[in-house]
C-alpha cells in the first residue's frame, strides 16, 4: 500500500519552455501533497505544500509564479515549472500524506534538465 | 528557521557491525520523526518513524530512539548488510503539523 507515482521520470526541455510534472497517490487519498527539490548529493528541500481544493503554500524563496502547483483532486497534484532555465535543472520529488496521517510517501522523482 | 542537524555525513562499517546516525532538532513543537533511506537516483523510502509520546521503537534490525528533552533522536541499524548501503535522512515535523524538515543526510557504506 501507500504507492505514489510521478510522471515523467525524466524530461529534457529547452530554456524558456514550461514543463508539467504529475504526482498521483495510487491506493490512498491524499489531502496534502508536498513538492521537494533535490540537488546532487544534497538533502530534500521543501518547495511547497499542496492542499486539495486550495492554494498551495510556498516556502520562503520559492517563486510561486514560476512553480505553479495545482491539487485538483485527492489523488493528483501537478507542478508546472514555467519559463525554465538551466538553474532549474534538478531532481523534483513529490510526496503524499494519507488523509489524517503524518506519514509521507514519496514518488520516484522527475529529473529535469533544462538546456 | 527551524532546522535539523544530522551526523555523521558519512559512515563506513564492516558487514555485521552496528551503525548509529544521530539527529538534533530545534522546534520544540516537533512531534513526528521519520527516517528515510534513499538509494542513488531513487525515491526516499520510509524505514521507521517515531512519535513524540514514545521513547523507542524497533523493527527487526532497525531501531529509533527519541529524547524529547534533549531534542535528539537516533537511528540504530544492527547486523548491517551490504544492501543497507544508501543515504539515510532523518526528518522532524514542523510546528506540530505534517510538514517535514530534513537532515542533511548520512552516506552509509557497509563493507564486506
Interface residues (C-beta under 8 A of the other chain):
Chain A: X4 X32 X34 X42 X43 X44 X45 X46 X49 X60 X93 X97 X101 X102 X103 X104 X105 X106 X107 X108 X109
Chain B: X1 X32 X34 X36 X41 X42 X43 X44 X45 X46 X49 X51 X89 X93 X98 X99 X100 X101 X102 X103 X104 X105
